[in-house]
Amino acid sequence: MIRAHLTIDPHFTIGQINRRLFGSFVEHLGRCVYDGIYEPGHERADEDGFRTDVIELVRELGVSTIRYPGGNFVSGYRWEDGVGPRDARPRRLDLAWHSTETNQIGLDEFAGWLRKVDSELMYAVNLGTRGILEALDVLEYANLRSGTHWSDRRVANGHPEPHDIRMWCLGNEMDGPWQLGHSTAEEYGQLAAKTASAMRQIDPDLELVVCGSSSAQMPTFGDWERVVLNHTYEHVDYISCHAYYEPRGDDYGSFLASGVNMDRFIDAVVATADHVKAIRHSDKTIDISFDEWNVWYQSRYNEVEKITDVADWPVAPRLLEDSYSVLDAVVFGSLLISLIRHADRVTAASLAQLVNVIAPIMTEPGGPAWRQTTFYPFSLTSRLARGVALELKLDSPMYRTELYGEVPLVDAVATRDENGGGTTVFIVNRSLADEVSLEIDVMALGRIGDAAAQSLFDDDIHAANTLHDPERVAPRTNSSVQVGDGTVTITLPPVSWTVLTFD
């Protein structure tokens, strides 16, 4: 059997885990909003038209913060279309996804839904086709109590209490040619700096996110971050990262190592941000908001799903409804490991997206809601990753990948709850064929009581949960855990994600 060794020492910490690391993303795209979170004719709909079965699953998922309303959608969005009497709201063309937007859900309704799921709103403003004035208007509408034009409009619309949004995204993917109003780093950096400065004149304590590159594969990556931060460094708190992963053909070895790419992406953005900090002689540190990440089969959308007939742009079409396998869930879990491993600088993140659209939760109109395979790594990590992330010493066999070279067969991160004293280890076995015996040196943790583990795996790595078989895949108890004198051992199945907890 292949063997690996891991040492855990609570004295070596990476950083405190911010609960915003377990955020998600809701965009007006496909069936994420309509027929996803909102379906007034459904038997499980509440008095506001929101599906209570979805609310229950979102709460189980443990989502802390939700980015809204986009995404590419936001660069053509007029926020005021989505407030006020519903029968007076206009229908608009959504140029981002070639759909028709009814505006039946807007800022007020979404803020109310967030209270039902106990999550925080992270709002994106339109810097694609709009700008400073509109950002100030929506800030006034959302956060001022009363006594001004827009705050009084909110009160008149039936929402006397401010929404008190603390975190704001200054546009979306402004480097991308697909983005309405996309621009150069110089142009965007100047606009973002002016917008941030203006918003802080209303509230200096806002937390602002400036757009980084749409992906590490963009030709301007690195230079975009440098130029944008040089304009905005003293005005913002975060720079964004976006990354999506899918296999290239049957190269599953590289796909399973996607976390290596995410690690390198984060390290590069941190290095660039710290370079700007140095040349500006600043005492301020910019953190990362990894506010779009997931497994996404983009090739399917590009080849099959794109709606092209301008005379027939539907309302809430089925778009980007990827069905996730065990293989996808293991890669997904490894991306969570990467985010936690950078908890000192990645202090916010948003899984894209939440319902139906490349999502952990799926629904059928008039029918059930169910958990995809990716639901489980997120829900368990969100619940169990508490306290601080620990720096580990991992000795693992390596294997060669086509995309990333030599990478470890096993990857892991650990967290420790400083209040309760519990330690949790999240582990992936990237081997396509072999079990791995992992020995963990826990001597520095003191006496270990009970240890328990759950693993997500299957003999068929392409197994998935579907409408007709919604419980095909779920984590299983891993009974191989053995606690010895200062050691814990566990057997990791091939292509598996495992969570191991110590009392």
C-alpha positions, 0 to 999 in steps of 0.5 A: 500500500502507498504510504504518506505521513503528516505532522500536525503541530498547533504552534504553527498557524497560518491564520484565523479562518474568516467565516466569509471564506464559506460564501457563495454567489447568486447571479441572475443567470439561468434558473439560479433565481427564478425556479431556483430560490424563487418559485411562488407557485411551488407547494413549498413556497413561503408567503414571499414566493421563496422555496422553503426546501431550498432555504433549508438546504442553503442553511444546511450548506452553511453559506456565510456571505452571498455575492449578488446580483452578478457576475456578468449580469451586473455590467448591464443591470439597472438596480432601480428596475428591481425595486418598488411595485412589482407590476411596474418593474420593466422587463429587460434584455440581459446581454450577458446571458441572452435572456429576458430579465423580469426584475421580479426579484431585486435588492429588497427581496434578495436581502429579505431572503438572506435573512431567512438563510442567515447569510450576509449580502455582498453587493456588486455595483455596475461599473461596466455600463454605469459608474460612480453616481449609480454606485452612490445611489444604490448605497444610499438606498441600501444603507441610509436609514431615511431622510434622503431621496433614495433612503425614503424610496426604500422606506416607501417600498416597505423596507423601513430598516436599512440593509446595512451592506458592508461588503461591495464589489466594484464591478465584475471581471472588467478585464474580460472582452465578454464583459459589457464596458470592459476596459484596460487596467488603467481605465478601470483602475481610475474608475474604481478608485474614484468610485471607492473614494466617493462611496467612502464619503458616505461610509468610510468603513465599507469593505470594498473589493476591486476586480482582479483578473478573470482568471490566471490564464488572461494575457494581462494577468499579473500586470492587470493586478499591478496597475489596478492596485496602483490606482486603488491601493489606499481605497480598497480592502480586497482584490478578487480572484476567479478560477474554474476547473474542468478536465481536459478530455480524460486527463483526470490526473491533472484535473485532480491536481487543480488545487495546485493551480489555485495555490499558484494563482493565490501566491502570484496575486499575493506577491503582486499586491505586496509588491504594490504595497512596497513601492507605495511604502504603505502600511496597509495589506490587501487581502484576496476575495476569491469571489468566483470558484468552482468546477465548471464545464465551460466547454459544454456551454460554449459548444451547446447551450449558448442562446443566439436568437435575439428574437427569442431570449427566454426567461430563466432558461436552463443554463450551466446546469452541470451534474457533478460526479464523485470526481468533481466533488473530490476536486471541489474539496481540494479547492477548499483545502487550497483556500483554507491553506491561504487563510492568512490572505484569502479572507473571503470567497464565493462558491459560484453559484448556489442553486441550479447554475453550476451549483451544489443545490439543484431544483426541479420546477414544481418538484424536489430539491436535492444535493449534488455531490459537491454539496457535501465537501462544502457543508462539512468544511463550513461546519467543521473548519473553525478557529485557525488554519495550521501549517502542516508537514506533509510527506507524500509520494509524488505523481506526474501531471501533464499540466502541473508537473510533479504534484503530491498524491495526497493533499491536506490542511488542518484547522484547530478550534482554539476554544473547543480544542478540536482539530479537523483534517481535510484530505484528498487522495488524488490516486486514480487506482490506489489506496493510501495509508496516511499516518498522522503524528499528533503528539503535539496535540496532546492526548487524543480522545475519539477520532472519526472520519467521513470519506466521499468516494465511489467505485464509479468516479462518475457517479452523480446525484440526479433528479431520479436518484438524488441520494446516489452519492453521500459521504460514508463513515471511514472505519479505518481510523486507528488512534495509537500513542501519538499517532492516528492512521487512516486509509484513504480510498482512491479518488477520495475526499476525507474529513477527520476530526479529533476530540 
